[in-house]
Amino acid sequence: MKLDVLAFGAHPDDVELSCSGTLLLEQKRGHSVGIVDLTLGELGTRGDVETRRAEAEKSSVILGLSVRINLELPDGFIQADRPSILAVIRILRQFRPDVVLAPALEDRHPDHGRAGNLVTEACFLAGLARIETYWQPGEGPQQPWRPRSLHQYIQDRLLKPDFVVDITSVMDQRMQSILAFGTQFYDPAAEAPNTYISSPEFLEGIYSRAREMGRMAGFAYGEGFTTRKVAGVKSILDLF
């Protein structure tokens, strides 16, 4: 299966919180989209591995994903080491995405920045023919693949975006995908400990951030991205 867009998240719900609107837009345009969660989120204060897995499956249906995979790297200890890089390379070569969306290179949670650098390194190395990988034992070697473009989505820390995607038409559905992770966010009936993201203010902040990103580009709601490579357009008329 070849994917048009593949988004990586350090933890289940990272992609939903940061770029699910963009995935929804592309899915509705007929493009194939997928998510790779690097960890199971096993260090999370609320919920557990099984509830996070079920919540991820529920969100995947809302987003219309073609594939969702969890690499089960250690939560809290993501590193751009050889085994982790090779694991991401196998994913990139198997699904051959044209566009990769990666975590922010610097953020509040240390896993986010480390995950962003891990995916960035793997996207380059996946194009080197002399790095040999296999999807499954007994199969032939995978062919090299380097995504056409790589962008980092903006997470908790407010960064100046290099470009903004208009997600106004899918904002409600985006919120549904986020709220699929019910153990993680505000629930007045929940007996779980309070966390940074379980307050009502955090949910309000999701709307505020989307409004702020959208305002920068003249949209009601937006998702912002940074990129190390200059983004190009075929026509200046494509720019808002």
C-alpha positions as CSV (number, residue, x, y, z in Angstrom):
1,M,0.0,0.0,0.0
2,K,1.3,3.4,-0.9
3,L,0.3,6.4,1.1
4,D,0.0,10.0,0.1
5,V,0.5,11.5,3.5
6,L,2.0,9.8,6.6
7,A,2.0,11.5,10.0
8,F,4.2,10.4,12.9
9,G,3.5,11.0,16.6
10,A,5.5,10.3,19.7
11,H,2.4,9.3,21.5
12,P,-1.2,8.3,20.6
13,D,-3.2,11.5,20.3
14,D,-0.1,13.7,19.3
15,V,-1.1,13.7,15.7
16,E,-4.8,14.3,16.5
17,L,-3.9,17.4,18.6
18,S,-1.6,18.8,16.0
19,C,-2.4,18.0,12.4
20,S,-5.5,15.8,12.3
21,G,-7.4,18.6,10.4
22,T,-4.8,18.4,7.6
23,L,-5.2,14.7,7.4
24,L,-8.9,15.0,7.3
25,L,-8.7,17.5,4.4
26,E,-6.5,15.2,2.4
27,Q,-8.6,12.1,3.1
28,K,-11.7,14.0,1.9
29,R,-9.8,14.9,-1.3
30,G,-9.3,11.2,-2.0
31,H,-5.7,10.9,-0.8
32,S,-4.6,8.0,1.4
33,V,-3.4,9.0,4.8
34,G,-1.9,7.1,7.8
35,I,-0.5,7.6,11.2
36,V,2.5,6.0,13.0
37,D,2.5,6.2,16.8
38,L,6.1,5.7,18.0
39,T,5.1,4.6,21.5
40,L,2.1,3.2,23.3
41,G,2.0,6.1,25.7
42,E,2.5,3.7,28.6
43,L,3.9,6.4,30.9
44,G,0.7,8.5,30.7
45,T,-0.9,9.3,34.0
46,R,-4.5,8.7,32.9
47,G,-5.7,5.6,31.1
48,D,-3.5,2.7,30.2
49,V,-2.0,1.0,27.1
50,E,-5.3,-0.9,26.3
51,T,-7.5,2.2,26.6
52,R,-5.1,4.2,24.5
53,R,-5.1,1.5,21.9
54,A,-8.9,1.5,21.8
55,E,-9.0,5.3,21.6
56,A,-6.6,5.3,18.8
57,E,-8.7,2.9,16.8
58,K,-11.8,5.0,17.4
59,S,-10.0,8.1,16.2
60,S,-8.6,6.3,13.2
61,V,-12.2,5.6,12.0
62,I,-13.1,9.3,12.4
63,L,-10.1,10.3,10.4
64,G,-10.6,7.7,7.7
65,L,-7.1,6.4,8.0
66,S,-5.8,3.8,5.5
67,V,-3.3,2.5,8.1
68,R,-2.3,3.1,11.7
69,I,0.8,1.4,13.2
70,N,2.4,1.6,16.6
71,L,6.2,1.0,16.7
72,E,6.2,0.4,20.5
73,L,9.3,2.4,21.2
74,P,9.8,3.2,24.9
75,D,7.6,6.1,26.1
76,G,9.7,8.8,27.6
77,F,13.0,7.5,26.1
78,I,12.7,8.0,22.4
79,Q,16.1,8.2,20.8
80,A,17.4,8.6,17.3
81,D,19.5,5.4,17.7
82,R,20.2,2.8,15.0
83,P,17.3,0.4,15.9
84,S,14.7,3.2,16.1
85,I,15.9,4.8,12.8
86,L,15.8,1.5,11.1
87,A,12.3,0.9,12.4
88,V,11.1,4.2,10.9
89,I,13.0,3.5,7.6
90,R,11.1,0.2,7.3
91,I,7.8,2.1,7.6
92,L,8.8,4.8,5.1
93,R,9.9,2.2,2.5
94,Q,6.9,0.0,3.0
95,F,4.3,2.8,2.6
96,R,6.3,5.2,0.4
97,P,4.6,8.4,1.5
98,D,5.0,11.5,-0.7
99,V,4.5,13.8,2.4
100,V,5.6,13.1,5.9
101,L,4.4,15.1,8.9
102,A,6.6,14.9,11.9
103,P,6.6,16.1,15.5
104,A,8.0,19.6,16.4
105,L,11.8,19.6,16.7
106,E,11.5,21.4,20.1
107,D,8.6,21.2,22.5
108,R,7.4,20.9,26.1
109,H,7.6,17.1,26.2
110,P,11.2,15.9,25.5
111,D,9.8,12.9,23.5
112,H,8.4,15.3,20.9
113,G,11.6,17.0,19.9
114,R,13.5,13.7,20.0
115,A,10.8,12.1,17.8
116,G,10.9,14.9,15.4
117,N,14.7,14.5,14.9
118,L,14.3,10.7,14.7
119,V,11.8,11.0,11.8
120,T,13.8,13.7,10.1
121,E,17.0,11.6,10.1
122,A,15.1,8.5,9.0
123,C,13.5,10.3,6.0
124,F,16.9,11.1,4.7
125,L,18.5,7.8,5.4
126,A,15.6,5.9,3.9
127,G,16.8,7.1,0.5
128,L,20.2,5.5,0.8
129,A,20.3,2.2,-1.2
130,R,23.2,0.8,0.9
131,I,21.0,0.7,4.1
132,E,19.3,-2.7,3.8
133,T,16.0,-3.3,5.4
134,Y,13.3,-6.0,5.3
135,W,9.6,-5.6,6.1
136,Q,9.3,-9.2,7.2
137,P,11.7,-12.1,7.5
138,G,11.9,-14.1,4.3
139,E,10.9,-11.2,2.1
140,G,13.3,-9.5,-0.3
141,P,15.1,-6.2,0.7
142,Q,13.0,-3.1,0.6
143,Q,13.6,-0.5,-2.1
144,P,15.0,3.0,-1.0
145,W,12.4,5.7,-0.6
146,R,12.8,9.4,0.4
147,P,9.6,11.4,0.9
148,R,9.1,14.4,-1.5
149,S,8.5,16.7,1.5
150,L,8.8,16.7,5.3
151,H,7.1,19.1,7.6
152,Q,7.0,19.5,11.4
153,Y,3.6,20.2,12.9
154,I,3.4,22.7,15.8
155,Q,2.6,21.2,19.2
156,D,2.4,22.7,22.7
157,R,5.1,25.4,22.3
158,L,3.8,28.3,20.1
159,L,6.2,28.5,17.1
160,K,6.0,30.8,14.1
161,P,4.7,28.7,11.3
162,D,6.2,28.6,7.8
163,F,2.8,27.8,6.4
164,V,-0.7,27.3,7.7
165,V,-3.4,24.9,6.4
166,D,-7.0,26.1,6.4
167,I,-8.9,23.5,8.5
168,T,-12.1,25.5,9.0
169,S,-14.3,23.0,7.1
170,V,-13.2,20.1,9.3
171,M,-12.7,21.7,12.7
172,D,-15.7,19.9,14.2
173,Q,-14.5,16.5,13.0
174,R,-11.0,17.3,14.1
175,M,-12.3,17.8,17.6
176,Q,-14.1,14.5,17.5
177,S,-10.9,12.7,16.7
178,I,-9.2,14.5,19.6
179,L,-12.0,13.7,22.0
180,A,-11.9,10.0,21.0
181,F,-9.0,9.9,23.6
182,G,-11.5,10.3,26.4
183,T,-9.2,9.2,29.2
184,Q,-6.8,12.0,28.5
185,F,-9.0,15.1,28.4
186,Y,-11.4,16.9,30.7
187,D,-14.2,14.8,32.1
188,P,-15.8,16.1,35.3
189,A,-17.0,12.6,36.2
190,A,-13.5,11.0,35.9
191,E,-11.7,10.0,39.1
192,A,-8.3,9.9,37.5
193,P,-5.6,12.3,38.6
194,N,-5.5,15.8,37.0
195,T,-2.9,16.4,34.4
196,Y,-1.7,19.3,32.2
197,I,-4.0,18.2,29.4
198,S,-7.0,17.1,31.4
199,S,-8.2,20.6,32.4
200,P,-11.1,22.3,30.6
201,E,-8.7,25.2,29.9
202,F,-6.6,22.8,27.7
203,L,-9.5,21.9,25.5
204,E,-10.3,25.6,25.2
205,G,-6.7,26.2,24.2
206,I,-7.1,23.8,21.3
207,Y,-9.7,26.1,19.8
208,S,-7.6,29.2,20.7
209,R,-4.5,27.8,19.0
210,A,-6.4,26.9,15.8
211,R,-7.9,30.4,15.7
212,E,-4.5,32.0,16.2
213,M,-2.9,29.9,13.4
214,G,-5.9,30.6,11.2
215,R,-5.8,34.3,11.9
216,M,-2.2,34.5,10.6
217,A,-3.3,33.4,7.2
218,G,-6.8,34.8,7.0
219,F,-8.7,31.6,8.0
220,A,-11.1,30.9,10.8
221,Y,-9.1,27.9,11.9
222,G,-5.7,26.6,10.9
223,E,-2.9,24.2,11.6
224,G,0.6,25.5,11.5
225,F,3.8,23.8,10.2
226,T,7.5,24.5,10.1
227,T,9.8,23.2,7.5
228,R,13.6,23.1,7.0
229,K,13.2,23.1,3.2
230,V,11.8,26.1,1.5
231,A,8.3,25.3,0.4
232,G,7.7,25.9,-3.3
233,V,4.6,26.6,-5.4
234,K,3.9,26.3,-9.1
235,S,1.9,29.6,-9.2
236,I,1.9,32.7,-7.0
237,L,-1.8,32.6,-7.3
238,D,-1.8,29.5,-5.0
239,L,-0.7,31.7,-2.1
240,F,-3.3,33.4,0.1
